[in-house]
Structures are given as C-alpha cells and as structure tokens.
Amino acid sequence: MTTSTARTLHPGIPHNALVLANQPLVSGYVLESTARFGDDKWDLSPVLHQRHQHVLSLDFTTLPIQFRAVTKELFFALLTNDHPQGLEPVRPVTVRGHFSKIKDFLVWADQRGITTLPAVTAEDLEAYSQRLTGLRSTQHDRTAKLGAVRLLWHYRTKLFAPTLSLDPIVVWADPSSAAVRKISSHTRENRTHRIPEQVLAPLLTWALRWTEEFADDVLRAQEEYLQLRDARPLAGRGSGHTGHRDRLAKVLDHYRTTGRPLPRRTYAQGTNASRLGVNVNFLARKAQVHNSTLVGQLCWPLIEEAVDQLGLDDATYLHSPIHAELDGHLWIRAIGYNDIEMYVRLLQTAAYIVIAFLSGMRDCEVKHMERGCVNVWRDEDGQAVRHRVTSQAFKGEDTPLGVEATWIVNATVARAVDVLERMHPESHDLLFTLPAVSRGYTDFGSSR
C-alpha cells in the first residue's frame, strides 16, 4: 500500500477513507489494513474471493497526473457501491478491467494534448473511436473500451473533480454511422463461438486417454520422483564408509537385473563424472549417499565397471514401470527424471478438460473443487448409481463469496477427480493448484 506524497484535495472524500469498506473481505484480512483513498495504489486482493484469481491492484501512478484525481473518485465510487440510479454494482475483477480500459483512453488523451476532461470534444471522442477501429480489435473489445470511458459521464454526479462535459453516446451511437455501437447496455448472451467438432473431439479423446489410461503410469513416476527428490543421505559420511559401497552396489545390481543402461548426465559434474558422462547425482539419490562419496576410491570403481558393462542411456529415467499401451505398444518407454513436471501438468490439464466438458461447470467452479468433493450414491446392492460433485458457484449469485452448489456427473468425471486427488498430498485440499513436482511448490494446504 503506497501513500502519495503529493496530496490532492478531495472535498467530499477523506484522505484516509477506506476504499473497500463496503466490500466483503476474504477471511484473514483486516479492514483497517486495506487500501485508503489517499494511497497511490489500491490492492484488491482482500476482496478476491475466487482462490484462483491473481493479485489485482489499481495503480494510479500509471495515469497522466492531470487525470488522477477524477479517476480516483470514479473508482472509489465503483468500489464503495456509490452508483448512480439505474447502474448495478460490479465485481472487483470487473472494476480492474474498467481501470485498464479507462487508462487507455486517458493516456491517449494526454498524448493528444488534452489537459482536462471537460476539454474533450466530440471530435476527440470520434478520433478515439476511430483509433480503436484501426487497432483491429474485436467489436466486443471496442465496445467494452468505449463503455468503460462512458463511466466518466455516468458517474458525473458522484465526482468532485471535473469530468466529461458531454455524453460520449451522442458521438459513438450516431444513427448516421455505418454501424451503431451498442455501448449503452450489455447483452447477457454468450457470443463466444463453439469449439468446432474437428478440434473438440480429438481434444476430449486424448484427455480421456490421459485420465483413464496414462494416469497410473504418471502418478507412479511422480511418487518415485518425490521420494528421490526428498531423499536424504543416510548416516555415515565419508568416501571410505562400506555402507555407502553396499548401497551403491545394490543400486547397480538393479540396473544389471533390469538390463537398464546407467543414467546419463545432462549437466556439468565433477572430473570423473564428466569423463564418463554418468549422472552421479541420480545414483547418489538412489543409494542415499552424498554425491562426493560416489567419486571416492571406494565407490567409483563400481560405477566404472557398471558403465563398461551396461553403457549409458540417452538421459536419466525413473524406474517406475509403464503399463499403458498405445496402438499395441507402450505409450512411452519410461518417464525422464527431468520431464516429470511436464507429464504431471499434462495430466492435470487433461483432468480439467474432462471435468469442464462433461460436467458443465464453469471455470471458476472447476478451480474451486476440493479433495472429497465427489459423493457416490449407491443402490441396495452397493452399485454406483449417481456421482455428485460439490463446489462453489459465483455467477448470478448475490454474494461474491460464492455459494455451495452440486452437479450430477458420470463416472468418467469422478475418475478425473480421483486422479487429481492422488496427484496432490493428502494435506492439500485444492485440486487445481501447483502439483508437488512443480518448481516453487509450497504445500499450503487449503489456504490461498
């Protein structure tokens, strides 16, 4: 929260007025610590109740200085729900979208030499409309930007700073124009084109193959990877410890028994390892010893002998068995140690596609699914009759916090949910967050 050093007087809005006072806060936030009117930057995180949403803020320092006062007053009215008659409240995410669109207009006006909003003429408004047309953006984008700018006129009775002196609709909806721009109201019809069958059918088919056939192989590899990643050397440090040699010998014997070449390194290592190209770090994790131990006099001859016998693979692969087939052959020979994150992410994406398409849930509803969200109704013989998914619904609800809702789904969706639950640690509630194999992963459970 940044406080402005150059304070502009706003007769009706105290400098310390709380911007989010009339918004329900996310659990854990204290109103007194949230943004105030005099701050140069307003953090909207305390009112973002959908847990997948990114951090959002309104940064007024990015606006031309002559327009900051009026813009602050406008967005204070939007966030405090001080709306003119006939205008409905909007969500904080929508408010942030309005900010970007109005910023585009104000930056353009500044470059045009306009110093105050009352100085904006009909010619200026038409020029801005023509600029948007020249950007080759969609009609929806142009309409949204023009509609956002019109807020500066709609909220004129709520603002102390000077604003537009004429309603832009007079210019932008001129009946003599080639196309009348419908910016006075928003349609509720979803005009997004349906994904064509030529794309949708293969997409869903392959997503199902991942959740139904490849999932077990990927999840076994993930479990092996996590065990190796988190492995710690056993007691007894030093290159001369016979326990280290025994554990290494056991690992190398496994390579011989399974007929596997030794893992090849793909990064720089010590002198001996560089000469042979063997991935000493991986072998050290398997044997639970320190890397330096393996290049010592006691252990290194074992590795040299194994390399002579078995050779080196083209990379480093996990040992988890692969069972799923594709066209009569294993779909993959093995999963690489450095590739596991990619495969787990692909599996998570496939689960999202299956759930979203076959359940009819919206994006935010899918992303709020938690462990244990599937309930199975069974008949008197114990056979599954119906699967029910519980999550949070937001669209059309009276509260931004969302309400609990249920969807009846088939066993295929339930299987995709089961895959996601197995993908995450039991302490992790949310199903569509970073998998444990991801870089930067933190086991934050069900917190934001």
C-alpha positions, -999 to 999 in steps of 0.1 A, spaced: 0 0 0 18 32 -12 9 66 2 11 96 -21 35 123 -11 17 149 -32 -18 150 -18 -47 164 -39 -76 179 -20 -109 160 -25 -136 180 -7 -160 151 -2 -137 121 2 -113 120 33 -78 111 25 -80 81 49 -113 68 36 -113 30 33 -117 20 -3 -130 -15 4 -153 -6 33 -184 -17 16 -169 -49 2 -169 -83 19 -133 -92 28 -116 -125 23 -111 -143 56 -78 -133 73 -78 -96 61 -85 -67 85 -103 -37 70 -80 -12 87 -50 -26 68 -66 -23 34 -63 5 8 -73 41 16 -83 68 -8 -51 87 -5 -29 58 -15 -14 58 -49 -20 21 -53 -51 1 -42 -46 -36 -36 -78 -55 -45 -65 -89 -31 -86 -86 1 -118 -88 -19 -109 -115 -45 -128 -145 -32 -122 -168 -61 -90 -185 -50 -75 -190 -85 -76 -153 -92 -43 -134 -95 -34 -104 -73 -50 -73 -87 -45 -36 -79 -53 -2 -92 -20 18 -97 -29 54 -102 7 64 -108 4 49 -142 -21 75 -152 -13 110 -166 -11 132 -135 -39 156 -146 -64 128 -146 -56 110 -114 -79 129 -91 -111 123 -112 -101 87 -118 -96 80 -81 -130 94 -73 -146 73 -101 -131 41 -88 -138 50 -52 -175 52 -62 -173 19 -80 -157 0 -51 -179 16 -24 -210 8 -44 -220 45 -47 -237 42 -80 -260 65 -100 -296 54 -102 -300 26 -128 -264 13 -126 -258 -20 -108 -227 -29 -87 -198 -46 -104 -173 -72 -92 -138 -60 -82 -124 -80 -111 -146 -61 -135 -136 -28 -118 -100 -37 -125 -109 -43 -161 -126 -9 -163 -94 7 -150 -73 -7 -178 -97 5 -204 -101 40 -190 -63 42 -186 -60 35 -224 -83 65 -231 -66 88 -206 -31 81 -219 -43 86 -254 -60 119 -244 -27 131 -227 -7 123 -259 -33 143 -278 -26 173 -256 -58 173 -236 -52 186 -201 -87 183 -185 -117 160 -192 -142 189 -198 -119 199 -227 -127 166 -245 -147 175 -276 -169 154 -299 -141 154 -324 -118 139 -297 -143 112 -289 -148 103 -326 -110 103 -330 -106 78 -301 -133 56 -316 -116 56 -350 -83 47 -332 -99 17 -317 -112 6 -350 -77 10 -365 -63 -14 -339 -82 -43 -355 -95 -54 -321 -128 -73 -319 -161 -55 -318 -166 -68 -283 -133 -52 -272 -141 -19 -288 -175 -18 -272 -161 -26 -238 -135 1 -240 -160 27 -252 -184 16 -225 -158 20 -198 -149 55 -209 -186 64 -207 -185 57 -169 -167 91 -166 -200 106 -178 -224 82 -160 -208 90 -126 -205 127 -130 -229 134 -101 -206 113 -78 -174 132 -87 -160 164 -73 -132 167 -99 -142 179 -134 -152 151 -158 -166 148 -193 -189 176 -204 -209 156 -229 -222 121 -231 -200 100 -255 -230 81 -266 -241 112 -286 -210 107 -308 -205 69 -307 -241 59 -313 -248 84 -341 -275 68 -363 -257 81 -394 -227 60 -386 -221 29 -407 -226 7 -376 -244 18 -345 -223 8 -315 -243 -8 -287 -225 6 -257 -254 17 -236 -262 -18 -224 -245 -52 -222 -261 -83 -237 -262 -113 -215 -259 -137 -244 -227 -156 -246 -214 -149 -281 -182 -170 -278 -180 -193 -308 -184 -230 -300 -152 -251 -303 -156 -269 -337 -160 -307 -335 -128 -312 -356 -109 -297 -326 -131 -307 -297 -134 -344 -305 -96 -352 -306 -90 -329 -276 -115 -347 -254 -104 -381 -268 -68 -376 -258 -78 -360 -224 -97 -392 -217 -68 -413 -226 -47 -394 -201 -71 -397 -172 -83 -433 -180 -51 -449 -193 -19 -429 -188 -27 -416 -153 -15 -445 -133 19 -446 -150 24 -408 -145 13 -409 -108 37 -439 -101 65 -419 -117 56 -388 -96 57 -408 -64 92 -422 -73 104 -387 -82 92 -372 -50 109 -399 -30 141 -394 -48 139 -356 -46 133 -356 -9 157 -384 -1 184 -375 24 218 -393 27 218 -420 54 242 -417 84 279 -423 78 296 -397 57 329 -401 40 342 -419 9 355 -448 29 323 -460 45 315 -495 35 277 -490 40 278 -465 11 295 -490 -12 270 -517 -3 240 -494 -11 256 -483 -44 263 -519 -53 226 -528 -47 215 -499 -70 239 -510 -97 228 -546 -94 192 -534 -100 204 -518 -133 220 -551 -143 190 -572 -133 166 -550 -153 190 -545 -182 190 -508 -179 219 -486 -191 232 -462 -164 216 -427 -163 234 -401 -185 240 -367 -170 227 -336 -188 246 -310 -167 282 -304 -156 296 -325 -128 329 -334 -113 360 -346 -132 354 -383 -130 317 -379 -138 324 -356 -167 348 -382 -182 322 -409 -182 290 -388 -185 272 -407 -158 246 -390 -137 262 -393 -103 236 -371 -86 208 -395 -96 228 -426 -84 236 -408 -52 198 -402 -46 191 -438 -53 218 -450 -29 210 -423 -4 246 -412 -1 264 -379 -7 275 -371 -43 311 -367 -32 310 -403 -18 305 -419 -52 335 -403 -68 358 -416 -40 382 -445 -42 358 -470 -26 327 -464 -48 340 -450 -81 354 -483 -94 320 -499 -91 305 -472 -113 333 -476 -139 327 -513 -141 289 -508 -145 294 -483 -173 316 -507 -191 290 -535 -188 258 -516 -193 267 -484 -211 248 -451 -207 213 -442 -215 203 -412 -236 191 -394 -204 181 -401 -168 149 -421 -164 127 -430 -135 123 -467 -128 85 -468 -124 70 -494 -147 50 -483 -177 18 -504 -184 -5 -483 -206 -3 -490 -243 -9 -470 -275 -15 -489 -307 -3 -521 -292 29 -507 -278 39 -490 -245 29 -453 -249 63 -443 -235 94 -463 -227 100 -445 -194 94 -411 -179 125 -389 -176 135 -376 -142 137 -341 -156 104 -345 -175 81 -355 -147 67 -320 -141 57 -317 -177 38 -350 -177 21 -342 -144 10 -309 -157 -3 -326 -189 -23 -350 -167 -37 -322 -146 -47 -303 -178 -64 -334 -192 -84 -338 -160 -95 -302 -163 -107 -308 -198 -126 -339 -189 -143 -323 -159 -152 -290 -175 -166 -306 -207 -185 -335 -191 -198 -317 -160 -209 -283 -175 -192 -265 -146 -177 -230 -152 -140 -223 -150 -142 -208 -115 -164 -236 -103 -139 -263 -115 -110 -245 -99 -127 -244 -65 -130 -282 -64 -115 -297 -32 -105 -331 -20 -135 -352 -12 -159 -331 -34 -173 -363 -51 -201 -382 -34 -214 -415 -48 -250 -426 -44 -253 -464 -44 -282 -488 -46 -290 -515 -21 -265 -538 -38 -237 -513 -34 -236 -504 -71 -228 -468 -80 -259 -451 -93 -250 -415 -94 -220 -393 -88 -224 -358 -73 -197 -331 -73 -198 -302 -48 -180 -269 -54 -185 -231 -52 -208 -212 -77 -203 -175 -83 -220 -164 -114 -255 -150 -108 -252 -153 -70 -259 -124 -46 -226 -127 -28 -190 -125 -42 -181 -152 -17 -199 -178 -38 -224 -204 -27 -221 -242 -24 -236 -259 -54 -237 -295 -67 -235 -311 -101 -245 -346 -112 -217 -362 -132 -208 -395 -146 -181 -420 -135 -156 -405 -160 -156 -372 -142 -153 -390 -109 -123 -408 -122 -107 -375 -133 -113 -361 -98 -97 -392 -83 -66 -386 -104 -63 -351 -91 -67 -362 -55 -39 -388 -60 -17 -361 -76 -17 -339 -45 -6 -347 -9 -34 -355 14 -28 -322 33 -36 -304 0 -73 -296 -4 -75 -276 -37 -72 -298 -68 -62 -272 -93 -31 -257 -78 6 -265 -84 14 -302 -82 41 -312 -58 66 -318 -86 64 -282 -97 92 -258 -93 84 -234 -65 58 -257 -50 48 -250 -14 24 -273 5 0 -246 16 -29 -269 20 -63 -253 15 -51 -217 21 -49 -190 -6 
